[in-house]
Amino acid sequence: MDTKQTHKISDEQFRETFIENDGNYTKTAKAIERKYGITYTRQSAFERALNFPDVVKQMLELREQRCEEALLGFAGDESNEIKLRTRILIDEASRISRYRMLNMRLEAAKPLQPPAEPEGYFEIGGKEFRF
């Protein structure tokens, strides 16, 4: 029989655990289970994190910085091939990051579109039905 409880944790407890685990949903869920003795899934952590977009963004930026630091460490390698491959990875990651941020800004600035007009219609008994 499962002895874990199913009570909820506060937003502050979740945020704290999420940050402690570098925004990793799986690690956050496991930490919550260990720390609070409740059942918590990766999906639950993901859905709860959506309530804190500022924290998620901060964790993504932190990951990008760590990856870039690791790649820059490889850039100091003596092999020219490793230096070149590392530089390409850094440039590509930078491009992707800039594209993602631009796309997020464009999506946020888009006005809501009204529903499209129906593409066709048919009549039954003098009544018009659109689809």
Secondary structure, DSSP 8 states (H G I E B T S, - for coil): ----B-----HHHHHHHHHHTTT-HHHHHHHHHHHH-B---HHHHHHHHTT-HHHHHHHHHHHHHHHHHHHHHHHTSS-HHHHHHHHHHHHHHHHHHHHHHHHHHHHHH---------S-EEEETTEEEE-
